[in-house]
Amino acid sequence: MSSFPKNIPSSLRATPNILTLMRICMTPFLVAAVLENDFALSLGLFIAAGLSDALDGTLARLLKQRTTLGQYLDPVADKLLLSTLFVVLTYKGLIPARVTAMVFGRDLGILVVAAILYAAAGRREFWPSILGKANTLIQICTVTAVLLRELLNAHWLAVVCTVSLNATMALTVISGLHYAWLVSRRTSTPAASGNGTH
């Protein structure tokens, strides 16, 4: 017998979506840990968030609990967590402001374009590209390296941080341009034939 109230939508009761919501709820605790210079706790929470991200996708496939809500909620949770961490780590002087500005600018641009396309043409299909996924992955590596560098005073970690920050900037620009190209290609065809082009 389910322990959830009956008035809660079934999509919210899906196990993968519960994990995604938990990841969103972890964000303020992670931010507080960084602000308090508790980088061990920060790294632990960030790793836990990453594991929950991998687990919710796996469970969605195994339990056949893929929902429309989950398709939108999962990338939102990722962006909320990463973007917030980039801002906080920039505030702490651990990530250059130019990197965070580029990351935020790209994500804000995509959000605005998606909102315009939905309002104007009713398009809801905004599947992430391979470059977008690569960009998210390198951002995760960057945050991990930055947090780990505060725990281990190792030269190789400084090198990893520099490389990952440069890669983040490069992929932010490339994936942003790729997204713009995809949008221009999809909007050049009628909305009715746009489905299934992903």
C-alpha positions as CSV (number, residue, x, y, z in Angstrom):
1,M,0.0,0.0,0.0
2,S,1.4,3.4,-1.0
3,S,2.3,5.8,1.8
4,F,1.8,8.8,-0.5
5,P,-1.3,11.0,-0.2
6,K,-3.7,10.3,-3.0
7,N,-3.7,14.0,-4.1
8,I,0.0,13.8,-5.1
9,P,0.4,13.3,-8.9
10,S,1.7,9.8,-9.9
11,S,4.6,11.4,-11.7
12,L,5.9,12.9,-8.4
13,R,5.6,9.5,-6.8
14,A,7.9,7.9,-9.3
15,T,11.1,6.8,-7.6
16,P,13.5,8.6,-10.1
17,N,11.6,11.8,-9.7
18,I,11.8,11.6,-5.9
19,L,15.6,11.2,-6.2
20,T,15.7,14.3,-8.5
21,L,13.7,16.3,-6.0
22,M,16.1,15.2,-3.3
23,R,19.0,16.4,-5.4
24,I,17.3,19.8,-5.7
25,C,16.8,19.9,-1.9
26,M,20.5,19.2,-1.3
27,T,21.5,22.4,-3.1
28,P,21.1,24.8,-0.1
29,F,23.0,22.5,2.2
30,L,25.8,22.2,-0.3
31,V,25.9,26.0,-0.6
32,A,26.0,26.4,3.1
33,A,28.9,23.9,3.4
34,V,30.9,25.9,0.8
35,L,30.2,29.2,2.5
36,E,31.4,27.7,5.8
37,N,34.6,26.4,4.2
38,D,33.6,22.8,5.0
39,F,34.9,21.4,1.8
40,A,34.9,17.8,2.9
41,L,31.2,18.0,3.5
42,S,30.7,19.9,0.3
43,L,32.6,17.3,-1.7
44,G,30.6,14.5,0.0
45,L,27.3,16.1,-0.8
46,F,28.3,16.8,-4.4
47,I,29.3,13.2,-4.9
48,A,26.0,12.1,-3.4
49,A,24.2,14.4,-5.7
50,G,26.1,13.0,-8.7
51,L,25.3,9.4,-7.6
52,S,21.6,10.3,-7.3
53,D,21.7,11.7,-10.8
54,A,23.1,8.5,-12.2
55,L,20.7,6.4,-10.1
56,D,17.5,8.2,-11.1
57,G,18.2,7.6,-14.8
58,T,19.0,4.0,-14.2
59,L,15.9,3.4,-12.1
60,A,13.7,5.2,-14.7
61,R,14.8,2.7,-17.3
62,L,14.7,-0.4,-15.1
63,L,11.4,0.4,-13.4
64,K,9.9,1.9,-16.6
65,Q,9.0,5.0,-14.7
66,R,10.0,7.6,-17.3
67,T,7.7,10.5,-17.0
68,T,7.3,13.8,-18.9
69,L,7.9,15.6,-15.6
70,G,11.2,13.7,-15.1
71,Q,12.4,14.6,-18.6
72,Y,12.1,18.3,-17.6
73,L,12.9,18.0,-13.9
74,D,16.2,16.2,-14.3
75,P,18.1,18.8,-16.4
76,V,16.6,21.6,-14.3
77,A,18.0,19.9,-11.1
78,D,21.4,19.6,-12.7
79,K,21.5,23.2,-13.9
80,L,20.3,24.5,-10.6
81,L,22.9,22.6,-8.6
82,L,25.8,23.4,-11.0
83,S,24.9,27.0,-11.6
84,T,24.5,27.7,-7.9
85,L,27.8,26.1,-7.1
86,F,29.6,28.1,-9.8
87,V,28.2,31.3,-8.3
88,V,29.1,30.4,-4.8
89,L,32.6,29.1,-5.7
90,T,33.2,32.4,-7.6
91,Y,32.1,34.3,-4.6
92,K,34.7,32.4,-2.6
93,G,37.3,33.3,-5.2
94,L,37.8,29.6,-6.3
95,I,36.4,30.0,-9.8
96,P,37.1,33.0,-12.1
97,A,34.1,35.2,-12.6
98,R,34.4,35.1,-16.4
99,V,33.8,31.3,-16.4
100,T,30.7,31.6,-14.3
101,A,29.5,34.5,-16.4
102,M,29.8,32.4,-19.6
103,V,28.1,29.4,-18.0
104,F,25.2,31.5,-16.8
105,G,25.0,33.4,-20.0
106,R,24.7,30.2,-22.1
107,D,22.1,28.6,-19.8
108,L,20.0,31.8,-19.6
109,G,20.1,32.2,-23.4
110,I,18.9,28.6,-23.8
111,L,16.1,29.1,-21.3
112,V,14.9,32.3,-23.0
113,V,15.0,30.7,-26.5
114,A,13.2,27.6,-25.2
115,A,10.5,29.8,-23.5
116,I,10.1,31.8,-26.8
117,L,9.7,28.7,-28.9
118,Y,7.2,27.2,-26.5
119,A,5.2,30.4,-26.4
120,A,5.3,31.0,-30.2
121,A,5.2,27.5,-31.6
122,G,4.3,25.2,-28.7
123,R,7.5,23.3,-29.1
124,R,8.4,21.2,-26.1
125,E,11.1,18.9,-27.4
126,F,14.4,20.3,-26.1
127,W,16.5,17.1,-25.8
128,P,20.1,17.8,-24.8
129,S,22.7,17.4,-27.5
130,I,25.9,15.4,-27.1
131,L,27.8,18.6,-26.7
132,G,25.4,19.8,-24.1
133,K,25.9,16.6,-22.1
134,A,29.7,17.0,-22.5
135,N,29.5,20.5,-21.2
136,T,27.6,19.3,-18.1
137,L,30.1,16.6,-17.5
138,I,33.1,19.0,-17.7
139,Q,31.3,21.3,-15.3
140,I,30.9,18.4,-12.9
141,C,34.6,17.6,-13.2
142,T,35.5,21.3,-12.7
143,V,33.5,21.6,-9.4
144,T,34.9,18.3,-8.2
145,A,38.5,19.4,-8.9
146,V,38.0,22.8,-7.3
147,L,36.5,21.3,-4.1
148,L,39.1,18.6,-4.0
149,R,41.9,21.1,-4.4
150,E,40.8,22.8,-1.2
151,L,41.3,19.5,0.6
152,L,44.5,18.3,-1.0
153,N,47.4,20.7,-1.7
154,A,48.7,18.9,-4.8
155,H,50.2,20.4,-7.9
156,W,48.4,18.0,-10.2
157,L,45.1,19.2,-8.9
158,A,46.0,22.8,-9.7
159,V,46.7,21.6,-13.3
160,V,43.4,19.6,-13.5
161,C,41.5,22.7,-12.3
162,T,43.2,24.9,-14.9
163,V,42.5,22.4,-17.7
164,S,38.9,21.8,-16.6
165,L,38.1,25.5,-16.4
166,N,39.5,26.1,-19.9
167,A,37.5,23.1,-21.2
168,T,34.4,24.5,-19.5
169,M,34.8,27.8,-21.3
170,A,35.5,26.2,-24.6
171,L,32.5,23.7,-24.4
172,T,30.2,26.5,-23.1
173,V,30.9,28.5,-26.3
174,I,30.8,25.4,-28.7
175,S,27.7,23.9,-27.2
176,G,25.9,27.2,-27.2
177,L,26.7,27.8,-30.9
178,H,25.6,24.2,-31.6
179,Y,22.3,24.8,-29.8
180,A,21.7,27.9,-31.8
181,W,22.3,26.0,-35.0
182,L,19.9,23.3,-33.9
183,V,17.2,25.8,-33.1
184,S,17.7,27.6,-36.5
185,R,17.4,24.2,-38.3
186,R,14.3,23.1,-36.3
187,T,12.5,26.4,-36.7
188,S,13.0,26.3,-40.4
189,T,10.5,23.4,-40.6
190,P,6.8,23.4,-39.6
191,A,6.2,22.6,-36.0
192,A,4.1,19.5,-37.0
193,S,7.0,17.9,-38.7
194,G,9.5,18.9,-36.0
195,N,8.7,16.0,-33.7
196,G,11.0,13.1,-33.8
197,T,14.0,15.0,-35.2
198,H,16.0,14.5,-32.2
